[in-house]
Amino acid sequence: MDETDLQYLEDEDTPKMKTIKGATMGLAAGTIWGTIVATWYDVPRVERNVALPGLIRTLKMCGNYGLTFAAVGGIYIGVEQLLQKQRMKRDFINGAAGAFVAGASIFGFRGRSIPYAIKAGSALAFTSAILDIGGRTTRIDNGKEYYPYTTEKKSIS
């Protein structure tokens, strides 16, 4: 590998870049989720020759969800990276603290309640800790491979 490739890889894994990526992925996922929620619950009423108010309501809902997810993702990754750099450790505590700060700040601000902020932060911290301790997967690798078809040959009787 030459110098330019190494520089590119180093720039890609900085805490700043990870935070930007987390916020960007949150924005994309939130916008998609906002679109789904808008079509389920807030079906735009199309009035006679006037579709603009329904479209504006849908776009506002997409933007609202997108910005909320972006803020949660950015704060979560940012605090996690900050703690990892300060503590010089990479463990589940960094993620749990990042999730608590993200949940408490964003959802506490939206709910305008300290108890709600603590509950939201604790729920996200618990979820993050469980996923980090479990290896970020819900599947157990037991070494078996599962195919949608049979790999054994059938005997012709």
GIJORA-V962922 format. One record per helix or strand. SS is the DSSP state (alpha for helix, beta for strand). FROM is the first residue (numbers start at 1). LEN is the number of residues. If there is no record, write none. Layout:
BEGIN
ss = {SS/SS}
from = {FROM/FROM}
len = {LEN/LEN}
END
This chain:
BEGIN
ss = {alpha/alpha/beta/beta/alpha/alpha/alpha}
from = {3/15/47/50/52/92/114}
len = {10/26/1/1/36/20/20}
END
